[in-house]
Amino acid sequence: GPRVPGTAAHRAMGDWLVAELSARADTVVVQEWTHTAADGKRVPMRNILARFRPAEGRRVLYIAHWDTRPISDRALDPAQVQIPVPGANDGGSGVAILLGVADALKKEAPPTGVDLLFTDGEDWGSFDTNTDVLIGAHYFAEHLPEPGYAPLFGVLFDMVGDEHPVFEQEGHSIGGAPEVVQRVWTTAQRLGHGAVFTNRQGIPITDDHVPLLAKGLRVIDVIDLDYPWHHTPEDTPDKVSQSTLQLVGDVAVTVLRDLGR
């Protein structure tokens, strides 16, 4: 169901995430702040950072946003526009991937340090004007875990649960961190997923990796925007494929394990 910042469900989801990650990661860092939106509304926000091997200098950053959109601005029925988006794929699928990665790293420690960042407020405002969106990513970029924080690379997972996924190489990722795109896509293709992780270059997408790229972090976006239920009340769990999540999760874990080869 919806996890809209400022609601009881959002608070409960955040508490649940902290508890689940605390049972898996070596340490969990919570960033809490209040964001003042363009309309003056004050909105509570919370980024959650689960860290594996926190003392290790060589690190990898994986990211997903855990909030959901307060309105369904792409709903076909005007009467449904004010309904919050359930966010099964847009928000839920990326969180599922990171939780799966956390399970894998709990069972077998990674060869490097790994940070799993759950950002808040990605979907709050207007993407038409880039107002009050990517809030948690902007906050993290300005409040890094330690001075000089510079992971080897980072990967954002967003909208990764469609039954028939095609992940093009997103424009900002190709422009800002092409070697990371090459690493992830080569891994996926080696695992037999070349039809899903296509070499076709996609459009630039405004997403949580953009503020991090601007900060100098080498972060790319794995995203499939070709999803009919995006920003509608129909973004529900029945639209999310277990096999797709398994495929993406396998790629995510293999990328990390390859660092120890």
Steps between C-alpha positions, in 0.01 A plus 500: 500500500598868480801623702441873467729717715316644798252212531476228764569237232820678404619504860409133547679401179813688604499338842457158338789563261731604783411185694544268200832655402628500857456122499713468185758779475800573720365847577205717402519878476178705491493853363190686621407855408202717411468621143321827429321461168445778246145546630630547854394159625747341741550133423687248720765307308721204581786344305612158621855376436585136569877440508690176455869499601479867601872529577598392149623789281407340166122532481207456262174695531162353404193725512120478486230745605247373751237777491200510268331779310218689679292541181427288194566771244497253209168339592269474199197580716517862625313391812800284597771765468496578872543132596852418628703262284533153661856480366545125463744547211581869542669478839414148610703308245825685569455450873442129438827477306699668776341282768591194292857626470505551877391138547782381274762713676383382841560140389838572342691822567585705190860538376472877547297731717141540381253777577129453433330839491122531522413856398188690599304766314600397147142520375353784706470799265505597134730343243377755247679777692739279703351646817496297823621180334810289572490654848680220682768466233572873516520478880735201488724676248541785748529276808727214395577226757856621556737764362641401162236231446566369150368152420658309213165528326129510570184356347146630542220245455164657414195343337671164456203264542310511170403161359663580166798723588739670263777702662647748256824677589362818657630828360640664815668171592675471163609863522610496863631149575529294179744255657239410764236443232750273323567307820134435580385430145794268427421305817133471405585385149749244633216359711289462186283811535606689188141534382409676825815709549517631144789698353253754367553849645194648668389851582633694802265444796468726803561256784691467827835443331504855355585688825763237581662529157506876552685439828763295320377153594507247214137389517282360221129425468344161422143594408222393264261792452292310246241408761132576426407541867767757585358768734152342499292316762564180303866472603411201718684178600333289228695707243837400651673185377687273738715373212602854406595579859705179512677591175587853614599378845733240350670772296530727805659229716729374222635851440605508867642147508706570187697760695662216693611308192 
